[in-house]
Amino acid sequence: MSDAPRDLVTLVQRATERHASRPMFAIDRDGEWVHVTFADLARQEVRLRAALARLGVRAGDRVAIISKNREEWPVVLAATHALGAAIVPMYEMQHEDDWRHILRDAKARVCFVSTEAIYGRVRAMLGDLPDLAHVVALDRTALAHADDTSFRHLIDTAHAGEAPLVVPEPADVAAFIYTSGTTGKPKGVKLSHRALAFEMNAMGDEWDLGPGDRSVSILPWAHVGGFCELILGIDRGACAAVPSAFDKLADAMRATRPTIIVAVPRVWNALYDAIQKGMAARPPALRWVWDAAITAEKKRRAGVRPKKRERAARRIAHRVLFPAVRAKLGGELRYAVSGAAALSKEIAEMFECIGIPMFEVYGQTETGAVSTANRPGQNKLGTVGRPLRGVRIEIDRSVGDADDGSGEIVIHTPGAMLGYHGLAEETASVLRDDGAIRTGDLGKLDSDGYLLITGRLREVYKLENGKFVTPVPIEESLTLSPFISQALVWGWNKPHNVALLVVDSAAVKKWCEANGVRETAEFLSDARVRDLFAREIEERTRGSKGYERIAAFALVAEAFTTDNGMLTPTLKLKRSVVLARHRARIDALYV
C-alpha cells in the first residue's frame, strides 16, 4: 500500500477515523457481550494522553503495563505512543522478579496493572525502582480511589486536548518487548515504529482481513505475536472478542462466531484432543465414518482416489460430522493461524480435512513477529511457509551439524529489532552488521522456497555415540497420545534417550477403570499402566530414527506450568528448570 503508515500513531489515528462506528472489541462482562467501538478508543486515548502528560510522561519515556488482554490495554498503548513514549508490556503470570527486572531495566516511569493484588506487589517494589513514579490499577474505581492510582480517575479528570498528538519518527522505539527468559533474565527487544508498521502492512497483504472479520483474542498482547495481532485488527477494522478467562474460550467462540483465530499450538493441541475424545465416545458406526472420512480427505489431498466406502463416509461426514465440529468453534471460521512453536502436521491435517484451513507462521520477537507464513493458495503443511514480502531467508550451513541441508536460519527483514536494551554484547551475537537476525533456530528451504524448522540450536544435544538429537519433534509426537499431556526428551552425552511424561490424569483413570486397574497412590507404577505408555511411545515414535527412540521413561502427575516455573508466560518449556526439578528421576532411568 503506497499510503501505508510508517508509525503506529498514524496507523491508529487513521483506523479510528475510518472505522469510528464499528465494533473494535466484544467484551465479556458477566456473560454478556458488550461492544467497544473504534470511536470509544479514540475518545479514551485523547483523555489518557492528557492524564499521562500530567503525570510527567514525555517523548522517549517508557510506560509499562502488567495485564491480561482487556479493553483498557489498547487505550494505554495508543496514549503512550501518542506522547512519543514506548510501551513495555508484561504478563500477569510472570514472576515478581521478572517484573522488577523489567521495570528497572526499562526505566519505566508509569506502570499500569490490572488488579489490586498486582498493584500491591508492584508498590512493594518501589524502593528498588527509582525511575517508577506512578502505579495505576485498571480495576480501581474512581469513586473508591479518587487519585492517580485509578485508571478510571485519570480518564474522568483529564482534559482532552491538553496534550498535543506526537507523531513519532519511524526509527523511534515503539515497544520494549522482553523475551520470555527460557535461558536467563528476560532481554528487552527494542522494536521501532517502522519495524512494527512493516509487520502490519506485510501481514495485511497476506490475508484477506477486513471490517467484516471477527477473531477471538487468545494470544496475550504482551507477546509480540498478540501485540501485532491487536494492531493488525485495529488497522483493518476487524472486531476481536476478549474472553474474561481462558476457560471461557469455547463459550466465546460459540457466542461471537469468529472468522479467524490465531493461537499457539497448545490451543490447537487441546482442541484436537477434545475432538478426538469426543469422537471416541460416539457409537462405533460414527467413529468409523469419522476415521474413514478423514482418510478419504487425506487421500484426495495426496491425489489418490479413496475407496468407495471411504467416499461414502466422506459425504456423510461433510453433511453431519464436520459441520457439527465447526459449529463448536463458532461455525464461521474461514481459516486458523498457528505460531510461536511447531504445530504437529497431523493436527493441521485434521483441521484442513474438516474444512478449516490451517496456516502455520514463523518469526521471533527479534524479527518483529512474523517473517514467513503459509497463506491462502500457498499452504504447505509441515512447513512454516514462505517469506513475507520484503523478507529474505538465509540458511547458514556453517552452524550446526545437520546432514539434511539444515543450518541456522538468518532473517533479513525490515521488521528487525534495533537491539537488546543495554546489552551490546548480546545484541552483537544476534544482530549482524548487515541488519540480519541470527535466530538460533535450525531449518532448511525446500525446492519451492517453503521453510521447514528442524530444531533449536540450544535444544539440540549429542548422544554418547556422537549422534545429534532434536528433542522437540519427538516431544510433539509423544503428546499426540491421549494419555500424555506434556513430555521432555533428554539424552545429553548419554547412551540413549529417555522421556519424562506428564500423564493426562483423566484419560489414564478412565483407562484404568475399563481395564481393572485399581487407582492407588502408586497406580502409575502398575505394570499394566507402564505397558500402556510403552505401547504409546512405540506407536508415536514409529517414524523416528533408531538413535532417536526412547529407551526408558518416567511418569509424573504434576504438569509443567507457569505457576511452578516450568513454563514461560508464553508456554515454552523451561528445560533447565524441569531437568533440575526431576534430576533424580531422570538419572534413575540410566541406572
C-alpha positions as CSV (number, residue, x, y, z in Angstrom):
1,M,0.0,0.0,0.0
2,S,1.5,3.3,-1.1
3,D,-0.2,5.2,1.7
4,A,0.7,2.7,4.4
5,P,1.6,4.3,7.7
6,R,5.2,4.1,8.9
7,D,4.4,4.6,12.6
8,L,1.7,3.2,14.9
9,V,0.3,6.6,15.9
10,T,-0.7,7.4,12.3
11,L,-2.0,3.8,11.9
12,V,-4.3,4.0,14.9
13,Q,-5.5,7.6,14.1
14,R,-6.4,6.5,10.6
15,A,-8.1,3.4,11.7
16,T,-10.2,5.2,14.4
17,E,-11.4,7.7,11.8
18,R,-12.2,5.2,9.1
19,H,-14.0,2.7,11.3
20,A,-15.3,5.0,14.1
21,S,-18.7,3.5,14.4
22,R,-17.7,-0.1,14.0
23,P,-17.1,-2.5,17.0
24,M,-13.4,-3.0,17.8
25,F,-13.9,-5.4,20.7
26,A,-16.6,-7.6,22.0
27,I,-16.0,-7.7,25.8
28,D,-17.4,-10.5,28.1
29,R,-19.0,-8.7,31.0
30,D,-20.5,-11.4,33.3
31,G,-21.7,-13.5,30.4
32,E,-23.0,-10.6,28.3
33,W,-21.0,-9.5,25.2
34,V,-20.7,-5.7,25.0
35,H,-19.2,-3.9,22.0
36,V,-16.5,-1.2,22.3
37,T,-16.2,0.9,19.1
38,F,-13.2,2.5,17.4
39,A,-14.6,5.8,18.4
40,D,-14.6,4.7,22.1
41,L,-10.8,4.0,21.7
42,A,-10.2,7.4,20.2
43,R,-12.1,9.3,22.9
44,Q,-10.4,7.5,25.8
45,E,-6.9,7.7,24.1
46,V,-7.2,11.6,24.0
47,R,-8.1,11.7,27.7
48,L,-5.5,9.2,28.9
49,R,-2.8,11.0,26.8
50,A,-3.6,14.2,28.7
51,A,-3.5,12.4,32.0
52,L,-0.2,10.8,31.3
53,A,1.3,14.1,30.3
54,R,0.1,15.5,33.6
55,L,2.0,12.6,35.3
56,G,5.1,13.8,33.5
57,V,5.3,11.3,30.6
58,R,7.3,12.8,27.7
59,A,8.7,11.6,24.4
60,G,11.3,8.9,24.9
61,D,9.9,7.8,28.3
62,R,8.6,4.2,28.9
63,V,5.2,3.2,30.1
64,A,4.7,-0.3,31.4
65,I,1.6,-2.5,31.7
66,I,1.1,-5.7,33.6
67,S,-2.2,-7.1,32.5
68,K,-4.1,-9.8,30.6
69,N,-6.0,-8.7,27.5
70,R,-8.7,-6.3,28.4
71,E,-10.4,-3.2,26.9
72,E,-8.1,-0.7,28.7
73,W,-4.9,-2.2,27.2
74,P,-5.1,-0.6,23.7
75,V,-6.0,2.7,25.3
76,V,-2.8,2.6,27.3
77,L,-0.9,1.6,24.2
78,A,-2.3,4.3,22.0
79,A,-1.9,7.1,24.6
80,T,1.6,6.1,25.3
81,H,2.6,6.2,21.6
82,A,0.7,9.4,21.0
83,L,3.1,11.1,23.6
84,G,6.1,9.7,21.8
85,A,6.8,7.2,24.6
86,A,7.4,3.5,24.3
87,I,5.2,0.7,25.8
88,V,6.7,-2.1,28.0
89,P,4.2,-4.9,28.2
90,M,4.3,-7.7,30.8
91,Y,2.2,-10.8,31.7
92,E,0.1,-11.2,34.8
93,M,1.5,-14.7,35.1
94,Q,5.1,-13.5,35.2
95,H,7.3,-13.9,38.3
96,E,7.7,-10.8,40.5
97,D,11.5,-11.0,40.0
98,D,10.9,-10.6,36.2
99,W,8.6,-7.6,36.8
100,R,11.2,-6.0,39.0
101,H,14.0,-6.7,36.5
102,I,12.0,-5.4,33.5
103,L,10.7,-2.2,35.3
104,R,14.2,-1.4,36.4
105,D,15.9,-2.3,33.1
106,A,13.4,-0.3,31.0
107,K,13.4,2.6,33.5
108,A,9.6,2.7,33.3
109,R,8.1,6.0,34.6
110,V,4.5,4.8,34.9
111,C,3.2,1.2,35.4
112,F,-0.4,0.2,34.7
113,V,-1.5,-3.0,36.5
114,S,-4.7,-5.0,36.1
115,T,-5.7,-5.9,39.7
116,E,-5.5,-4.8,43.3
117,A,-3.2,-7.7,44.1
118,I,-0.7,-6.8,41.4
119,Y,-0.9,-3.2,42.5
120,G,0.2,-4.1,46.0
121,R,3.0,-6.3,44.8
122,V,4.4,-3.6,42.4
123,R,4.1,-0.9,45.1
124,A,6.2,-3.1,47.4
125,M,9.0,-2.9,44.8
126,L,9.2,0.9,44.6
127,G,12.3,1.0,46.8
128,D,14.1,-0.9,44.1
129,L,12.7,1.1,41.2
130,P,14.0,4.7,41.3
131,D,12.5,5.6,37.9
132,L,9.0,4.4,38.6
133,A,6.9,7.4,39.7
134,H,3.3,6.1,39.4
135,V,1.5,2.8,39.6
136,V,-2.1,2.8,38.3
137,A,-4.6,0.0,38.8
138,L,-7.1,-0.7,36.0
139,D,-9.6,-2.4,38.4
140,R,-9.7,0.5,40.8
141,T,-12.9,2.6,40.7
142,A,-12.7,6.3,40.6
143,L,-15.2,6.6,43.4
144,A,-13.2,4.5,45.9
145,H,-9.8,5.8,44.7
146,A,-10.1,9.4,43.6
147,D,-6.5,9.8,42.8
148,D,-3.9,9.0,40.2
149,T,-3.7,5.3,41.3
150,S,-7.0,4.7,39.4
151,F,-7.3,4.4,35.6
152,R,-10.9,5.5,35.8
153,H,-9.9,8.6,37.8
154,L,-7.2,9.5,35.3
155,I,-9.8,9.3,32.4
156,D,-12.5,11.1,34.2
157,T,-10.4,14.0,35.4
158,A,-8.3,14.6,32.3
159,H,-9.0,17.5,29.9
160,A,-9.0,16.3,26.3
161,G,-6.7,18.4,24.1
162,E,-4.2,19.3,26.8
163,A,-1.6,17.1,25.3
164,P,-0.9,17.6,21.6
165,L,-0.5,14.5,19.5
166,V,3.1,13.4,18.9
167,V,3.8,11.6,15.6
168,P,7.0,9.7,16.1
169,E,9.8,9.2,13.6
170,P,9.7,5.7,12.0
171,A,13.0,4.9,13.7
172,D,11.8,5.8,17.2
173,V,11.3,2.9,19.6
174,A,7.6,1.8,19.9
175,A,8.0,-1.1,22.3
176,F,10.4,-2.8,24.6
177,I,9.1,-6.4,24.4
178,Y,11.0,-8.7,26.8
179,T,11.9,-12.2,25.9
180,S,10.4,-15.0,27.9
181,G,13.6,-15.8,29.7
182,T,13.9,-19.6,29.0
183,T,17.7,-19.4,29.4
184,G,18.2,-16.4,31.8
185,K,16.9,-13.0,32.6
186,P,14.4,-11.5,30.1
187,K,16.1,-9.3,27.5
188,G,14.4,-6.1,26.2
189,V,13.9,-6.3,22.5
190,K,13.6,-2.8,21.1
191,L,11.2,-2.6,18.2
192,S,10.8,0.6,16.2
193,H,7.6,2.1,14.8
194,R,9.0,1.3,11.3
195,A,9.5,-2.4,12.1
196,L,6.0,-2.9,13.6
197,A,4.3,-0.8,10.8
198,F,6.1,-3.0,8.3
199,E,4.7,-6.1,10.0
200,M,1.2,-4.7,9.8
201,N,1.4,-3.9,6.2
202,A,3.1,-7.2,5.2
203,M,0.7,-9.4,7.2
204,G,-2.3,-7.4,6.0
205,D,-1.2,-8.1,2.4
206,E,-1.0,-11.9,3.0
207,W,-4.5,-12.4,4.5
208,D,-7.8,-11.0,3.4
209,L,-8.6,-9.4,6.7
210,G,-11.2,-6.6,6.8
211,P,-14.0,-4.9,8.7
212,G,-16.3,-7.9,8.4
213,D,-13.9,-10.2,10.2
214,R,-14.1,-11.3,13.8
215,S,-11.5,-13.0,15.9
216,V,-11.1,-14.2,19.5
217,S,-8.2,-12.8,21.4
218,I,-6.2,-15.8,22.6
219,L,-2.5,-14.7,22.2
220,P,-1.6,-12.3,25.1
221,W,-0.9,-8.8,23.8
222,A,2.2,-8.8,25.9
223,H,3.6,-11.3,23.4
224,V,4.9,-9.9,20.2
225,G,2.5,-12.1,18.2
226,G,-0.5,-11.0,20.2
227,F,0.8,-7.4,20.1
228,C,0.9,-7.5,16.3
229,E,-2.5,-9.3,16.0
230,L,-4.0,-6.5,18.1
231,I,-2.6,-3.7,15.9
232,L,-3.4,-5.5,12.7
233,G,-7.0,-6.0,13.7
234,I,-7.2,-2.2,14.6
235,D,-5.6,-1.3,11.2
236,R,-8.0,-3.5,9.2
237,G,-11.1,-2.6,11.2
238,A,-11.8,-6.1,12.5
239,C,-13.5,-7.0,15.7
240,A,-11.8,-9.1,18.4
241,A,-13.8,-10.9,21.2
242,V,-12.0,-10.7,24.5
243,P,-13.0,-13.6,26.8
244,S,-13.0,-13.0,30.6
245,A,-10.8,-16.1,31.1
246,F,-9.1,-18.8,29.0
247,D,-11.5,-21.4,30.3
248,K,-14.3,-19.3,28.7
249,L,-12.7,-19.7,25.2
250,A,-15.2,-22.3,23.9
251,D,-18.2,-20.1,25.1
252,A,-16.6,-17.1,23.4
253,M,-16.2,-18.9,20.1
254,R,-19.8,-20.1,20.1
255,A,-21.2,-16.7,21.1
256,T,-19.1,-14.5,18.8
257,R,-18.7,-16.8,15.7
258,P,-15.1,-15.8,14.8
259,T,-14.0,-15.9,11.2
260,I,-10.3,-16.1,12.1
261,I,-8.5,-17.5,15.1
262,V,-4.7,-17.0,15.8
263,A,-3.3,-19.3,18.5
264,V,-0.3,-21.2,19.7
265,P,0.0,-25.0,19.1
266,R,-1.1,-25.8,22.7
267,V,-4.5,-24.4,21.9
268,W,-4.8,-26.4,18.7
269,N,-3.5,-29.5,20.5
270,A,-6.2,-29.1,23.2
271,L,-8.9,-28.7,20.6
272,Y,-7.6,-31.7,18.6
273,D,-7.6,-33.7,21.8
274,A,-11.1,-32.6,22.7
275,I,-12.4,-33.5,19.2
276,Q,-10.6,-36.9,19.3
277,K,-12.0,-37.7,22.7
278,G,-15.5,-36.6,21.7
279,M,-15.4,-38.9,18.7
280,A,-14.1,-41.8,20.8
281,A,-17.2,-41.5,22.9
282,R,-19.5,-41.8,20.0
283,P,-21.1,-45.1,18.7
284,P,-18.7,-47.4,16.8
285,A,-20.5,-46.7,13.4
286,L,-20.0,-42.9,13.8
287,R,-16.4,-43.4,14.8
288,W,-15.8,-45.5,11.7
289,V,-17.4,-42.8,9.5
290,W,-15.2,-40.1,11.0
291,D,-12.0,-42.2,10.6
292,A,-12.9,-43.2,7.0
293,A,-13.8,-39.6,6.1
294,I,-10.5,-38.2,7.4
295,T,-8.7,-41.0,5.5
296,A,-10.6,-40.1,2.3
297,E,-9.8,-36.4,2.7
298,K,-6.1,-37.1,3.1
299,K,-6.1,-39.4,0.1
300,R,-7.8,-36.7,-2.1
301,R,-5.3,-34.1,-1.0
302,A,-2.5,-36.5,-1.9
303,G,-4.0,-37.1,-5.4
304,V,-5.1,-40.7,-4.5
305,R,-8.7,-41.8,-5.2
306,P,-10.4,-43.0,-2.0
307,K,-12.1,-46.4,-1.8
308,K,-15.9,-46.5,-2.4
309,R,-16.7,-46.9,1.3
310,E,-14.4,-44.0,2.2
311,R,-16.1,-41.8,-0.4
312,A,-19.4,-42.6,1.1
313,A,-18.2,-41.8,4.6
314,R,-16.8,-38.5,3.4
315,R,-20.2,-37.5,2.0
316,I,-21.8,-38.3,5.4
317,A,-19.1,-36.5,7.4
318,H,-19.4,-33.4,5.3
319,R,-23.2,-33.3,5.9
320,V,-23.2,-34.2,9.6
321,L,-20.0,-34.6,11.5
322,F,-17.7,-31.9,10.1
323,P,-20.3,-29.1,10.4
324,A,-21.0,-30.2,14.0
325,V,-17.3,-29.9,14.9
326,R,-17.0,-26.5,13.1
327,A,-20.2,-25.3,15.0
328,K,-18.4,-25.8,18.3
329,L,-15.8,-23.3,17.0
330,G,-18.5,-20.8,16.1
331,G,-19.4,-22.2,12.7
332,E,-17.9,-19.4,10.6
333,L,-14.1,-19.9,10.7
334,R,-12.5,-19.0,7.3
335,Y,-9.1,-20.1,8.5
336,A,-6.9,-20.6,11.5
337,V,-3.3,-19.4,12.1
338,S,-0.8,-21.2,14.4
339,G,2.5,-19.7,15.5
340,A,5.1,-19.3,18.3
341,A,6.0,-23.0,18.3
342,A,5.9,-26.0,15.9
343,L,2.5,-27.5,15.1
344,S,2.1,-31.2,14.5
345,K,1.3,-31.9,10.9
346,E,-1.2,-34.5,12.0
347,I,-3.2,-31.8,13.8
348,A,-3.0,-29.4,10.9
349,E,-4.2,-32.1,8.6
350,M,-7.3,-32.9,10.7
351,F,-8.4,-29.2,10.7
352,E,-7.8,-29.0,7.0
353,C,-9.9,-32.2,6.5
354,I,-12.9,-30.8,8.4
355,G,-12.9,-27.6,6.4
356,I,-10.7,-25.2,8.4
357,P,-7.6,-24.2,6.6
358,M,-4.6,-24.0,9.0
359,F,-1.8,-21.6,8.2
360,E,1.4,-22.0,10.2
361,V,3.7,-19.0,10.5
362,Y,7.1,-18.3,11.9
363,G,9.1,-15.5,13.4
364,Q,10.6,-14.2,16.6
365,T,10.3,-11.1,18.8
366,E,13.7,-10.0,17.4
367,T,12.3,-10.1,13.9
368,G,9.2,-8.1,14.8
369,A,6.9,-11.2,14.9
370,V,6.0,-13.0,11.6
371,S,8.7,-13.5,9.0
372,T,7.4,-16.4,7.0
373,A,3.8,-17.6,6.5
374,N,1.5,-20.0,4.8
375,R,-1.4,-18.2,3.3
376,P,-4.5,-18.8,1.1
377,G,-3.4,-20.5,-2.1
378,Q,0.1,-21.1,-0.8
379,N,-0.2,-23.5,2.1
380,K,2.2,-26.4,2.6
381,L,1.5,-28.4,5.7
382,G,4.6,-29.3,7.7
383,T,6.3,-26.0,6.8
384,V,6.1,-22.5,8.2
385,G,5.5,-21.0,4.8
386,R,7.4,-18.7,2.5
387,P,8.9,-15.3,3.4
388,L,6.6,-12.2,3.7
389,R,7.0,-9.6,1.0
390,G,10.3,-7.7,1.8
391,V,11.8,-10.6,3.9
392,R,14.6,-12.9,2.8
393,I,15.7,-16.1,4.5
394,E,19.3,-17.3,4.5
395,I,20.4,-20.7,5.8
396,D,23.8,-20.6,7.3
397,R,25.0,-24.2,7.0
398,S,28.3,-23.4,8.8
399,V,26.3,-23.6,12.0
400,G,25.0,-26.9,13.3
401,D,25.9,-30.5,12.4
402,A,22.8,-31.5,10.4
403,D,23.4,-33.6,7.3
404,D,20.0,-32.9,5.7
405,G,20.6,-29.4,4.4
406,S,19.7,-27.6,7.6
407,G,21.6,-24.7,9.1
408,E,20.9,-21.7,11.2
409,I,18.0,-19.6,10.0
410,V,19.1,-16.0,9.3
411,I,16.4,-13.5,8.6
412,H,16.8,-10.3,6.6
413,T,13.7,-8.2,7.4
414,P,12.6,-4.5,7.8
415,G,11.0,-5.8,11.0
416,A,14.3,-6.4,12.7
417,M,14.9,-5.2,16.2
418,L,17.1,-2.2,17.0
419,G,18.9,-4.4,19.6
420,Y,18.6,-5.6,23.1
421,H,18.2,-2.8,25.6
422,G,21.5,-2.2,27.3
423,L,23.1,-5.4,26.1
424,A,25.6,-4.6,23.4
425,E,27.4,-8.0,23.5
426,E,24.2,-10.0,23.3
427,T,22.9,-7.7,20.5
428,A,26.1,-8.2,18.5
429,S,25.7,-12.0,18.8
430,V,22.2,-11.9,17.2
431,L,22.0,-8.7,15.1
432,R,24.6,-8.8,12.2
433,D,26.3,-5.8,10.8
434,D,24.1,-6.1,7.7
435,G,21.0,-5.9,9.8
436,A,20.1,-9.6,9.6
437,I,18.9,-11.6,12.6
438,R,20.6,-14.8,13.6
439,T,17.6,-16.8,15.0
440,G,19.3,-19.7,16.8
441,D,16.8,-21.9,15.0
442,L,17.7,-24.7,12.6
443,G,15.9,-25.0,9.3
444,K,16.0,-25.5,5.6
445,L,14.2,-24.3,2.5
446,D,12.5,-26.8,0.2
447,S,12.6,-26.6,-3.6
448,D,9.5,-24.3,-3.6
449,G,11.0,-21.9,-1.1
450,Y,9.0,-23.0,1.9
451,L,10.8,-23.0,5.3
452,L,11.0,-26.1,7.5
453,I,12.1,-25.8,11.1
454,T,14.3,-28.7,12.1
455,G,15.4,-27.7,15.6
456,R,16.7,-25.2,18.0
457,L,20.5,-24.8,18.4
458,R,20.2,-24.5,22.2
459,E,18.0,-27.6,22.4
460,V,19.9,-30.0,20.1
461,Y,22.1,-32.3,22.1
462,K,24.6,-35.0,21.3
463,L,24.3,-38.6,22.4
464,E,27.3,-40.6,23.7
465,N,27.7,-42.1,20.2
466,G,28.1,-38.6,18.6
467,K,24.6,-38.5,17.1
468,F,22.7,-35.2,17.3
469,V,19.1,-35.3,18.6
470,T,16.5,-32.6,18.2
471,P,14.0,-33.3,21.0
472,V,11.1,-31.0,20.2
473,P,9.6,-33.0,17.3
474,I,9.8,-36.2,19.3
475,E,8.1,-34.5,22.3
476,E,5.3,-33.2,19.9
477,S,4.8,-36.7,18.6
478,L,4.5,-38.1,22.1
479,T,1.9,-35.6,23.2
480,L,-0.4,-36.7,20.4
481,S,-1.1,-39.7,22.6
482,P,-4.4,-39.1,24.5
483,F,-2.6,-40.3,27.7
484,I,0.3,-37.9,27.5
485,S,-0.3,-34.2,28.1
486,Q,3.4,-33.0,28.1
487,A,6.8,-34.5,27.5
488,L,10.5,-33.8,27.9
489,V,13.1,-35.9,26.0
490,W,16.7,-36.0,27.2
491,G,20.0,-37.7,26.4
492,W,22.9,-35.3,26.6
493,N,26.1,-37.3,26.5
494,K,24.1,-40.4,27.4
495,P,23.9,-43.7,25.6
496,H,20.3,-43.3,24.7
497,N,17.2,-41.0,25.0
498,V,14.8,-41.1,27.9
499,A,11.5,-39.3,28.4
500,L,9.7,-37.6,31.3
501,L,6.0,-37.9,30.6
502,V,3.2,-35.8,32.3
503,V,0.2,-38.0,32.2
504,D,-3.3,-36.9,31.2
505,S,-4.9,-38.0,34.6
506,A,-8.5,-38.1,33.4
507,A,-7.7,-40.3,30.4
508,V,-5.4,-42.6,32.4
509,K,-8.0,-43.0,35.2
510,K,-10.7,-43.8,32.7
511,W,-8.4,-46.4,31.1
512,C,-7.7,-47.9,34.5
513,E,-11.4,-48.2,35.3
514,A,-12.0,-50.0,32.0
515,N,-9.1,-52.4,32.5
516,G,-9.5,-53.3,36.1
517,V,-6.5,-51.3,37.4
518,R,-7.3,-50.1,40.9
519,E,-6.4,-46.5,41.5
520,T,-4.0,-46.0,44.4
521,A,-1.3,-43.6,45.3
522,E,1.2,-45.7,43.3
523,F,-1.0,-46.7,40.4
524,L,1.3,-45.0,37.8
525,S,3.9,-47.7,38.6
526,D,1.5,-50.5,37.9
527,A,2.9,-52.8,35.2
528,R,-0.2,-52.6,33.1
529,V,-0.1,-48.8,33.2
530,R,3.5,-48.8,32.2
531,D,2.8,-51.2,29.4
532,L,0.2,-48.8,28.1
533,F,2.7,-46.0,28.0
534,A,5.4,-48.2,26.4
535,R,2.9,-49.0,23.6
536,E,2.0,-45.3,23.2
537,I,5.7,-44.4,23.0
538,E,6.3,-47.1,20.4
539,E,3.3,-46.0,18.3
540,R,4.0,-42.3,18.5
541,T,7.7,-42.6,17.6
542,R,7.4,-45.2,14.9
543,G,8.9,-42.9,12.3
544,S,11.9,-41.8,14.3
545,K,15.5,-42.8,13.5
546,G,16.9,-45.6,15.6
547,Y,19.1,-43.4,17.7
548,E,16.1,-41.1,18.4
549,R,14.0,-43.8,20.0
550,I,13.0,-43.6,23.7
551,A,14.8,-46.4,25.8
552,A,13.2,-45.6,29.2
553,F,10.6,-43.3,30.6
554,A,9.3,-41.9,33.9
555,L,5.6,-40.9,34.6
556,V,4.7,-37.8,36.6
557,A,1.4,-36.4,37.6
558,E,2.4,-32.7,38.1
559,A,2.0,-30.7,34.9
560,F,4.6,-28.2,33.7
561,T,3.0,-24.8,34.4
562,T,3.9,-21.2,34.8
563,D,3.0,-21.4,38.5
564,N,5.6,-24.0,39.2
565,G,8.2,-22.2,37.0
566,M,8.5,-24.9,34.4
567,L,6.8,-22.9,31.6
568,T,7.4,-19.4,30.5
569,P,4.4,-17.0,30.3
570,T,4.3,-17.8,26.5
571,L,4.1,-21.6,27.5
572,K,7.6,-22.5,26.3
573,L,9.3,-25.3,28.3
574,K,12.0,-24.2,30.7
575,R,14.2,-27.2,30.2
576,S,16.8,-26.3,32.8
577,V,14.1,-25.9,35.4
578,V,12.3,-29.2,34.5
579,L,15.6,-31.1,34.5
580,A,16.6,-29.6,37.8
581,R,13.3,-30.5,39.4
582,H,13.3,-34.0,38.1
583,R,17.0,-34.7,38.0
584,A,16.8,-37.8,40.4
585,R,14.0,-39.4,38.2
586,I,15.9,-38.8,35.0
587,D,19.2,-40.1,36.4
588,A,17.5,-43.2,37.7
589,L,16.5,-44.1,34.1
590,Y,20.2,-44.6,33.3
591,V,20.9,-46.9,36.2
